Amino acid sequence: MITKVTKLKVCMIGATGVGKTSLVGRLVHSIFSETYRTTIGVQIEAYEMHRGNHKVQLIIWDLSGEDEFQSVQPAYVSGSAGYLLVVDGTRRETVDTGRTLEERVRHAAGNVPFVAVVNKADLVASWEMRPADLEPLRKRASGVVETSARSGVGVREAFELLVGAILTRMSPQWT
Amino acid sequence: MDLSTVLAALDSVVLDRIADGRFERKSGAPSWWHALVDEPSGSIQPLVISDVFPFLSAFLPDAERAWSSAVPSPIASELWTQTDAARNEIHLEATAARVDDSAVLVIARNDQAFFGRQLLLQRARELRLTHDALMREIEREDILLHTIVHDLAAPLHSIMGSLSLLRALDLPPAAGRWTEIAVQAAARQRQLIQGILHVFVAEQSGAETIPPGGVELLRAMERAVSEREPVARQRQVTLAMHPTGSFRIAADETRLLRVLTNLVDNAIRHSPPGKQVSMTAVAEDGSVQLSIDDEGSGVSPDMLPNLFQKLARDPRGGGTGLGLYFCRITVELWGGGIGYEPRPSGGARFWIRLPIAATGRDDRAQKVDHG
């Protein structure tokens, strides 16, 4: 029996083309498309998770990727309970963008929990990223999860880890 | 005509903010409204707008400015996308305006603006991602190619060693000639491999390889002259140095020596016997210009546009087509430049200009004569 419902705003943050929308699509609709479709502005999705008798309603703000054409608006991350910081294992430079964004989000949303997600685990043979590249993020993140939006590996775990970190901070008895 | 119905037909809905901060719909409901808003049929209930449209929680602070400003002026939001229960994506935008004393919010479906913008951004981003992927591929192929070239050099050392031992033997004249040809071919191959590897290293290196305090130019010039002296003597060319002072320049010693020997080799190769190749260094405005002059025929005008490009080969022969390219990318990496000019008295002048290192000139007043 559901005894408590909590609504959480969480954001998807990262460079362009890292797979933020694909991760949301995999979680919410269990789908994956090979076609790259850029996000314009913000795409809002809702998803429910259960932790014991508690229902968590995630309002997922999938933000347009950070690049020379668009940048993440501080107003969009304001009020977030936490976020997934997504990087692309095959593109090392997306870690640098991720680190810059992490600082910017911390400034706009405060020191909320985040999980670093290294996406495209299905292309691990083409990964440029070395474990050391993630060290600065690993120190600050609630966890680092390797995911594949294509296969679904790690996707749910990443969101669950984030929700767990948020709820722990809100109220330790949630865990 | 009912304006409320017109607005609904235009996929727009007008909302009015009431005293408790919630919003009431004041116009007809377009079809997308029913797909997103859980509204009992036949009744209009006040809404906590950010519950229904979470994106608006980011827009409402801006909207508030439009509603409270002394000079009312509508403010529009960015586009956002919401998905209905049937997984249809609905692209929306909001406009806040003050009308009479009412705080009005108009939410409109705007697929046209969304797809127009998406088409543009999608194209730009795809091009960027493709470009980056190609650059990574080129880099990977470059590394593979240079690993192969590097590995080709290893057996060459054995070939050259064996040929040198063979040459030292008392061979019949014909065998001696064939051996000499083989030695020269192996030496050319080694030069080509070294050229390729040097270019690769220069292309991959960063300016951070410059040691603090830089390099003493005079010492590098002396080393270049002493290294190339045997080749010059063999071709009956004289090497001369005319430095006007001792400078420390912003460079890495090993690569500076390669730059100098490349330029000196080039000058020797194009000098007729009995002529001179001279090097002169002059300080000017925080940098040093080093010139290498020869008394050959100069560079053909056809060659000039591509002189410092990769694989720009001199039709007169010799060289790998990589030497001047290596010199250019190396000195440019250090914030310097390279150039060519024909000498008025005939022959070629190649020059490089490099910044003086932070520690500056060793002794600006002192004249050094090594000529």
Interface residues (C-beta under 8 A of the other chain):
Chain A: K9 T16 G17 H29 Y36 R37 T38 T39 I40 G41 V42 Q43 I44 E45 I59 W61 G65 D67 E68 F69 Q70 Q73 A75 Y76 S78 G79 R91 E93 E128
Chain B: P54 F55 S57 A58 F59 P61 D62 E78 L79 W80 T81 Q82 T83 R87 E89 H91 F114 R117 Q118 L121 Q122 A124 R125 E126 R128 L129 D132 R136
